[in-house]
């Protein structure tokens, strides 16, 4: 039995008729840039997350970069994020302010930002830096420890930019959605995400009207009124055709996430191999949306090869920690985030998607347990 790691065709096929009808309308209207579908998607997404505002942009990376630029105030700023993340988080931070210092902290056993390590960095930063921006990443669909981060924010007075790119619909311990806590929050709409388009896209959420207005200007050459450019901005707009598709997909996001959770429950309960550390949820995460389902083993290469021979596709997220990546190894030469480095050599991502069947999930379980 061939098991796909993801199945975008199956996810998008049910949306095709309604989307193609929208394409016809779009071709008639010709509002290809910041058209009506963009406004509609922004309203839908803000309601989905539970924030006052949402701003559509060109990619998840651009979302993180613009989020930072909307809150950064001085060059004497320290930007802190976690070592276990996709490189886009750090690339965006570096692009947003080359003069700010970047810092990586380690992760906990649930692959989220280690709040004790973060506090140590914050104590050091309070002496040297005027401002601090913390970028927690809700990895794999599991939220970070909002309760602890909120305590630290009240104590050290820093800005929070959430990277919620892997957590569309995930919930914190208090039932509020990922993307609703930060001063501003960034989501990727890359096709493989739980809420993914048919190309690159991103969206930001905030409850601040001031930040929302900054984002609207930054995404469009620094302008919200044609030919008026009070600040320098970018061409980072969300395409109308992407918004048209996303307006259909957002209607089924809860259904799709629930199916992912059902598959994850089978993995949770049935994977019993003695040499595998299964994916667990912390008490600070009320709802994991399982963008990725990672397991850990000391025999990664053998297990990947074994599953491939059995026609079960897997992934690895992420095999090279940011601090060891060529582009950043000089910048982070003094960093040694031990858990991130250790886990990066052992993690395997199992197949999971909204059109995976219970039979397929049980086949993966049986195959893994027989390894």
NORBELUR-V461354 format. One record per backbone hydrogen bond with DSSP energy under -0.5 kcal/mol. CO is the residue of the C=O (numbers start at 0). NH is the residue of the N-H. If there is no record, write none. Layout:
BEGIN
co nh
CO NH
CO NH
END
This chain:
BEGIN
co nh
1 3
2 312
4 351
6 10
7 11
8 12
9 13
11 14
11 15
12 15
14 18
15 19
16 20
17 21
18 22
19 23
20 24
21 25
22 26
23 27
24 28
25 29
29 31
31 33
31 239
34 37
34 38
35 39
36 40
37 41
38 42
39 43
40 44
41 45
42 46
43 47
44 48
45 49
45 50
48 176
52 205
54 203
55 237
56 201
58 62
59 63
60 64
61 65
62 66
63 67
64 68
65 69
66 70
67 70
67 71
74 76
75 129
75 130
76 78
76 100
77 79
77 132
78 102
79 134
80 104
82 84
82 321
85 88
85 89
86 90
87 91
88 92
89 93
90 94
91 95
92 96
96 99
100 78
102 80
104 82
105 113
107 110
111 107
112 114
113 117
114 118
115 119
116 120
117 121
118 122
119 123
120 124
121 125
123 126
123 127
124 128
130 77
131 158
132 79
133 135
133 160
134 81
135 137
135 162
136 138
137 140
138 141
139 290
139 291
140 288
143 145
144 148
145 149
146 150
147 151
148 152
149 153
150 154
151 155
152 156
158 133
158 160
159 161
159 182
159 183
161 163
161 185
162 137
163 166
166 168
166 169
169 177
170 285
170 286
171 174
175 171
176 179
183 161
184 204
185 163
186 202
188 196
189 192
192 195
193 195
200 188
201 56
202 186
203 54
204 184
205 52
206 208
207 211
208 212
209 213
210 214
211 215
212 216
213 217
214 218
216 219
216 221
216 222
217 220
217 233
218 235
219 222
221 229
221 230
224 227
226 228
227 224
230 232
233 220
233 235
235 57
237 33
238 242
239 243
240 244
241 245
242 246
243 247
244 247
244 248
245 249
247 250
248 251
249 252
251 255
252 256
253 257
254 258
255 259
256 260
257 261
258 262
259 263
260 264
261 265
262 266
263 267
264 268
265 269
266 270
269 271
272 275
274 297
275 277
276 295
281 284
283 172
283 285
286 170
291 293
292 349
294 347
295 276
296 299
298 302
299 303
300 304
301 305
302 306
303 307
304 308
305 309
306 311
307 310
310 2
310 312
314 348
318 320
320 323
320 324
321 324
324 327
324 328
327 331
329 332
331 334
335 337
336 340
337 341
338 342
339 343
340 344
341 344
342 345
342 346
345 296
347 294
347 349
348 314
349 292
352 355
356 360
357 361
358 362
359 363
360 364
361 365
362 366
363 367
364 368
365 369
367 370
END
